Amino acid sequence: MNTRWGEKTRTDSEGKVPKAWDHDPPAKEKLVPFGVLILLTGALTLIFGYHETSDFWGDCLRMWWTSVKDQFPKVRRLTIYLDNGPKNSSTRTQFLKRMIEFADCSGLEIHLVYYPPYHSKYNRIERCWSSLQQKWNGVLLTCWVIVKAYAQRMTWKGQRPTVMKLDGDYPIGVIVPKKEMIELNKRLERSETLAKYDILIRPAIPRGR
């Protein structure tokens, strides 16, 4: 670095003036988290990816179930408590399609139970996010190595989470054609009183048969 004291101009070896950051340098990767909390045991799984979409949700659930299914040989129904967000709402066609596919590949009955608007604070996974934020508070999360290291250091109910990464490109705006959705809707058993908040999906072949 060269310095001309009269003009106070700093240049690099090629005579160019380097640009300075007026804030923290940008991260090498942009990661979004997906979490599964088993309420009975307190076991937490965190899966990080690049885009939150309905397909990302579906792949994360399948990845999680593959890693834990041997621990629950007698489980036949999986109840999932979740918010009615834009990527996983009870009207999101691609999300519902992926949940039907997950039911068929796992053999599980999938019971989707949604929290009503402004009630996500009662979802216990939200408290896990708070604990994670406290663990990496003030840390520059510039790459996956750092994100993973600090995520593994948090604890929930005295346990450290399982932390994984899901690679892949997930395009946004995927919609199931209406004709296909007519058939898929036949697989959705919606509550008569809470159709938006309570959906049961039965697998084509139940687990254990």
C-alpha positions in Angstrom: 0.0 0.0 0.0 1.4 3.4 -1.1 0.7 6.6 0.8 1.1 10.1 -0.5 1.1 12.2 2.7 0.2 15.5 1.1 -3.0 14.1 -0.5 -3.5 11.2 1.9 -4.4 8.8 -0.9 -3.8 5.1 -0.4 -3.4 2.8 -3.4 -2.7 -0.8 -3.9 0.2 -2.3 -5.9 -1.6 -1.5 -9.2 -2.1 2.1 -8.3 -5.8 1.7 -7.7 -7.7 3.0 -4.7 -9.4 0.1 -2.8 -13.0 0.4 -1.8 -13.7 0.3 1.9 -16.8 -1.3 3.6 -19.0 1.2 5.5 -20.5 -1.8 7.4 -19.7 -5.6 8.0 -18.6 -7.4 4.8 -21.4 -9.4 3.1 -21.7 -13.1 3.9 -20.3 -15.7 1.4 -23.6 -17.6 1.6 -27.2 -16.7 2.5 -28.7 -19.5 4.6 -32.2 -20.0 5.9 -33.0 -22.3 8.8 -35.6 -25.1 9.1 -36.3 -26.6 12.5 -38.0 -29.8 13.8 -38.6 -30.1 17.5 -39.8 -33.4 18.9 -42.0 -32.2 21.8 -41.9 -35.5 23.7 -38.1 -35.7 24.0 -37.0 -32.1 23.3 -34.7 -33.3 20.5 -34.1 -30.5 18.0 -32.9 -30.8 14.4 -31.8 -27.7 12.4 -31.4 -27.9 8.7 -30.0 -25.0 6.7 -30.6 -24.3 3.0 -30.5 -21.5 0.5 -34.2 -20.8 -0.2 -37.3 -21.3 1.9 -39.9 -22.8 -0.4 -42.6 -25.5 -0.2 -40.1 -28.0 -1.8 -37.4 -27.0 0.7 -39.9 -27.8 3.4 -40.7 -31.2 1.9 -37.1 -32.2 1.4 -36.2 -31.1 4.9 -39.0 -33.2 6.4 -37.9 -36.2 4.4 -34.2 -35.6 5.4 -35.2 -35.3 9.1 -37.4 -38.4 9.1 -34.8 -40.5 7.4 -32.3 -39.6 10.2 -34.7 -40.4 13.1 -37.2 -43.0 11.9 -35.3 -45.9 13.4 -35.8 -44.4 16.8 -39.5 -44.5 16.4 -40.4 -47.9 14.9 -44.0 -47.9 16.3 -44.9 -44.4 15.2 -47.8 -44.4 12.7 -48.9 -40.7 12.8 -46.9 -37.5 12.7 -48.6 -34.4 14.1 -46.9 -31.2 12.8 -47.7 -27.9 14.5 -46.9 -25.0 12.2 -47.7 -21.4 11.3 -49.8 -20.6 8.3 -46.9 -19.0 6.5 -46.8 -18.3 2.7 -44.5 -21.3 2.0 -46.4 -23.9 4.1 -50.0 -22.6 4.4 -53.0 -24.9 4.2 -53.9 -23.4 0.8 -50.4 -23.6 -0.8 -50.8 -26.2 -3.5 -47.2 -27.2 -3.8 -46.8 -27.6 -0.1 -49.9 -29.8 0.2 -48.6 -31.9 -2.7 -45.3 -32.4 -0.9 -47.0 -33.4 2.3 -49.0 -36.0 0.4 -45.8 -37.3 -1.1 -44.1 -37.3 2.3 -47.0 -39.3 3.7 -46.7 -41.9 1.0 -43.0 -42.2 1.1 -42.9 -42.5 5.0 -46.1 -44.5 5.4 -47.1 -42.1 8.1 -50.4 -40.3 8.7 -49.5 -36.6 8.5 -51.6 -34.4 10.7 -51.1 -30.7 10.0 -52.2 -28.5 12.8 -51.9 -24.7 12.2 -51.7 -21.9 14.7 -54.2 -19.1 14.0 -52.8 -15.7 13.0 -50.8 -13.8 15.7 -50.4 -17.0 17.8 -47.0 -18.3 16.6 -45.6 -17.3 20.0 -47.3 -20.5 21.4 -45.4 -22.6 19.0 -42.5 -24.0 21.0 -40.1 -24.1 18.1 -40.1 -20.3 18.3 -38.4 -20.5 21.7 -35.7 -22.6 20.1 -35.0 -19.8 17.5 -34.7 -17.3 20.4 -32.1 -19.6 22.1 -30.2 -19.9 18.8 -30.1 -16.2 18.3 -28.7 -15.7 21.8 -26.0 -18.2 21.0 -24.7 -16.4 17.9 -25.5 -12.9 19.1 -22.8 -10.6 17.8 -21.1 -13.3 15.7 -20.5 -12.5 12.0 -22.2 -15.4 10.3 -20.1 -15.2 7.1 -20.1 -18.9 6.0 -21.6 -22.3 6.7 -18.7 -23.4 8.9 -19.3 -20.6 11.4 -23.1 -21.1 11.2 -22.8 -24.8 11.9 -20.2 -24.4 14.7 -22.4 -21.9 16.7 -25.6 -23.7 16.0 -24.1 -26.9 17.5 -23.1 -25.0 20.6 -26.7 -24.1 21.6 -28.7 -26.3 23.9 -32.4 -27.0 24.2 -33.7 -29.0 27.2 -30.1 -29.9 28.0 -29.4 -31.3 24.5 -27.4 -30.0 21.6 -29.2 -30.0 18.3 -28.5 -32.0 15.2 -27.3 -29.6 12.6 -27.4 -30.4 8.9 -27.3 -28.6 5.5 -29.5 -29.2 2.5 -28.0 -28.2 -0.8 -30.0 -27.6 -3.9 -31.7 -24.9 -5.9 -35.4 -24.3 -5.0 -37.2 -22.1 -7.5 -40.0 -19.9 -6.1 -43.6 -19.7 -7.3 -44.1 -23.4 -8.1 -47.9 -24.0 -8.4 -49.7 -27.3 -8.9 -52.0 -27.2 -12.0 -55.7 -27.1 -11.1 -56.5 -30.4 -12.8 -53.9 -32.2 -10.7 -54.9 -30.4 -7.5 -58.5 -31.7 -7.9 -57.2 -35.2 -7.4 -54.8 -34.2 -4.6 -57.6 -32.5 -2.7 -59.3 -35.9 -2.4 -56.4 -37.0 -0.2 -56.9 -34.1 2.2 -59.2 -34.7 5.2 -60.0 -31.2 6.4 -61.8 -30.6 9.7 -65.4 -29.7 9.2 -65.1 -26.8 11.7 -61.5 -25.8 11.2 -60.8 -26.6 7.6 -57.9 -24.1 7.3 -56.2 -25.2 10.5 -56.6 -29.0 10.8 -55.7 -31.4 7.9 -55.2 -35.2 8.0 -53.3 -37.0 5.2 -53.3 -40.7 5.1 -50.6 -42.6 3.3 -51.3 -44.8 0.3 -49.6 -47.7 2.2 -49.5 -47.3 6.0 -46.2 -47.8 7.7 -45.7 -51.3 9.1 -47.7 -53.2 6.5 
